[in-house]
């Protein structure tokens, strides 16, 4: 019996010990654990933890034997689930010693996760939103101390519902740990609250001053860069100052984003990009100032810095010092390698870099050395100086650079004026010589122009004479017929007169009268054929003379018929073997129109001659005729007149000269009216005929002359003249 009770007591004792170990360990806080108004909490590895979610887990009397004890390895192995979420409950116990004069009753959480904090089963603080009330997740980012009712000597069970969610955007850009093994919960006295308030005021003052000053400077630099686009270093200064403005601005916007994970991650990424941009642009703009170019090794530095930026979380914590040191070492090398050119405004850049480096070093010494602890209350001023020293120094640099540029432009202007005056004197002498040369060359040019005009007139006269020569044979043929009639009737009248005299001698008055009437009829015929010869001669004279150029009413039908016959007989006189059919299709209703008859005659003669020559060429090419199985070729030239509208729509007449010759090749049709262009052999044409015809019709008579030609059917020239 005694032995049974003994074993039962042992079992009860062991069970009590095991249960006590499984439960929370109570942390006792004494005043000695305070550090500048902040209570040092035990590490998370001394807490209890369970993954998942159950509201019953907030019960302080809960049996937590299933909860796990944490260590640094377990904390490091915390992982996000498939929804990029980590959710669990933390638990620990605390108790304050009665020796505290002022309890640390202001609670602060340094983790961005949403947290529901229970003390002895009561929800006392909600940091962000864990989703407990059905609202969407909202992270915690204000880090504001919150008053918590606590008392000495009382044991408190802290239970924390912990939810942390990372968006896809944040997952891509930020490699973020869920937490470290150090406590994210802190308790502080009212001193901690006052420190928080002072820090907020300093932070907002820092944000306001740095953002305002750097923003105005960036705007000024961008405007200056826009006005001086060839000055690349101004653009880099503007970009650098924009990055300076971007860091505090994005940090401030992140703090007021309301805990939205995407917004927090976005502004975090922007601030990181701006931060690396600052230290990337410093050596680039330094190279622009001293080298006026960006060397390859600087480009490699920029690329390496950008690659080191990802992931941003590691970049900010680890790689920033590497890029900062590399930036200042690059600037030092650039300055050392071009030390001989460090003058004027460039010295200000050197001073600015040195001052910025000194301020950065001093700021880090103040934060990390206990000897300078008293200066930490001025840390925001040192931070502000580290951000604004170089941008303000660059403002001085730009002012001095502008002054140097203006002085340089003035010096260049004075040199230009001096050179201009020297050149002006030289130009005066050269002008005198040039005027003499111009006078001599003008005289020579005038003489050349006069010679050219004389040559041109001679060519035109030659063309006229050539056409006149072609007319001569035709005119001779045309005159020959009426002359034959005149001669024949004259001889006949002589015989009739002799007969009349004989009849008068015989007193046969009646027979004498009959003979007299015959003589009279013959005289009328002589007169008719004499006038015909006179008209032919008059037409030839009219063609050969220059004329007054005045327009007169002219019968186009008569002009066309006459020149067609003259041209044909002229060609026949030169080549007895030539034979062609020529015909007219003249509209009898055609009115007389005002033209310069000799000019229109020249045009018609030129076109008709060309037509006869074309059919003559084809006739010779097809000799002997006809080709086997073919139809005998019959040369034919047709002149046709008709009423027609001009291109402007006004009434007019149309003259066409067509032939069935070899046609004009398409590749030279555009050149046919150009002066001196001819397809005839050398010495057989001046090349002025068609160009003169074109000028007479288009410029002299406001008409048109067009060409239609085919190598199979021949050529048609179409002249359109206004009726008025």
C-alpha positions, 0 to 999 in steps of 0.5 A: 500500500505504501509502495503504491502510494509512493509510485503514484506520487512519483508519477504525479510529480513527473506529470506536473513537471512535464506539463509545466515545461509544455506551458509558457515560461514566465519572463520576469522584467526588472528595471535593470532591463530597461535601455533608454526607456525601452524594455529589452524583450526575450528573443522569439526562440523563447516563445511558443508557436503554432501554425494555422488559425483558431480563435480559441488559441487566444485563451490564456488557459489553453493547453499548449502542449501541441505548440512548438518551442522555437529556435533560430533554425525553426524560425529561419525555416519559416516558409510562405504557403502556396498563397504567399501567406504565413499565418500562425499564433505566438504565445509568451508570459511576462511579469513586472517586478514591483521595483519599477518606478514607471512601467513600460506600457507603450507597445510597439511592433516592428514587423509589417505583418498584420497582428491581433494582440491578446493579453490574458484573453482580451484583444487589446491591439489590432495592428493592420487587419488579419482578416478576422472581421472579413475585411481584406488583408492589410499590413502594419507599417506605422510603428506607433507606440500604443498604450497598454494597461499593465500593472506590477506583479501581475502575470500577463499572457501575450497571445499574438495572431500573426498574418503576413501576406506577400503580393505577386509584385512583392514576390517578384522584386523583394526577397523578404524574410518572414521574421528574424529570431529577435522579438518584433514586440517592444514595450517602452515608457512615455519617453519612448512615446515622446521619442517617437513623436520627436522622430516623426516631426524630424522625419516629416521635416526631413522629407519636406525639406529634402523633397522640396529642395531637391524637387525644385533643383531637379525642375531647374536642372531639367529646364536648363537641360532642355534649353542646353540640349547639347550639354549632356552633363546637365541632363545627368545632374538633373537625373541625379537630383531627381533620384535624390528627390525620389528616395524620401518621396517614395519612403513617405508615400510608402508610409501613408499607403495604408498597409496595402501590400502592392503599394508598399512593395511598389514604393519600396522598389521605387526607393531602391531604384532611386537609391542605386540611381544616386550612386550610379549617376554620381560617377557618370556625371563626374565623367561627363564633367571631366571627360566630356564622355562616358568611358567603357569602364563606367558603363560596366560599373553602371551595369554591375550596379543595376544587376546587384540591385536585385533582389531589393531587400538584399540590395538595401541591406548588403550591397548598398555600401559596395556600390557607394564605395565603388562610386566614390572610388570611380570619382576619385580615379576620374578626378586624379586622371584629369587633375591638370584640367581641374580648374574653375567650375570643375573644382566645385565638383571636387569640393562637393564630392569631398564634402559629401563623403565627409558628411556620410562618414561622420553621419555613420560614425555618429550612429555607430560610435558611443563616443558621439552618442550625444550628437545622435539627437542631430542625426536628421540634420546630418542625414539631411546634409548628406542628401543635399550637400552634393545637389547644392554644390552642383547648383554652385557648379552650374552657376559658375559653369554658366558664368564661364560659358558666357565669358567664353561666348563673349571672348568668342564674339570678340574674336569673331568681331576681330576676325570679321573686321580683318576679313572686311578689309580684305573683302573690300579689296577683293570687292574692288577686284571682283567688280573689275572682273565682273565688269569684264566678264559681264561685257564678255557675257553680253557679247556671248548673249548677243552672239547666241541670239544671232546664232539662234536667229540664224538657226531659226532663219535656216529652219525657215529657209529649209522649209522654204526650200522644200516649198520651192519645188512644190511652188514651181510645180503649182505655178507651172500648171497656171503658166501652161494655161496662160501660155496656151490661151495666149497662143490661141488668142494670137491665132484668133486675133489673126482670124478676126482680122481676116474676117474684118477684112472680108467685112464678116462682122458677125464672125468677127464678133464670135471670134472676139467672144472666144478671145474674151473667154480665153482672156478670162481664163488667162486672168484666172490662172494668173491670179492662181499663180499670184496666190501661190507666190503670195503664199510663198512670200508670206511663209518666207517673211517674218511678218508683223506677228498680228493675228488675222481671220484665216481660213484654216481649211484653205491653209491646210489644203494649200500646204498639203499639196505644196509639201507633196509636190516639193518632195516629189520634185526632189525624189521622182521615185516617191509616190504617196496618197494624200487626202484632206477631210476638211469640215466645211462648217469650220469658221475662220479664226484669228491666227498668225497665218504664216506661223500656222503655215510653218507648223502645218508645213513642218508636220506634213513634211515630216509625215511625207518623209515618214511614209517615204522611209517606210516605203523604202524599207518595204521595197520590194513590195509586197511581202510574201502573202501580205498586202502591198503598202500604200503610203498615205498622209491625211489632213483633217479639220473639225470643230472641237473643244479646247482643254479648258472647255471653250469652243475651238477647232482641231487639226490632225496630221496623220500618216501610216509611217513607221511611228515614233518609238515610245522611249523618245516620244517625251523628247520629240518637242525638245529643241535640237532633238532629231532622229534624222541623220546629221546635216538633214535636220536642225531639230528645231522644227517641232520645238518651234511648232510647239512654241507657236501653238502653245505660247503664240496661240494658247492652243495644244499640240499632242502626239499619238504614235504606234510603231504598227499604225503610224503617227498622228499630231493633234492641234487644238486652237481656240476659236476666238 
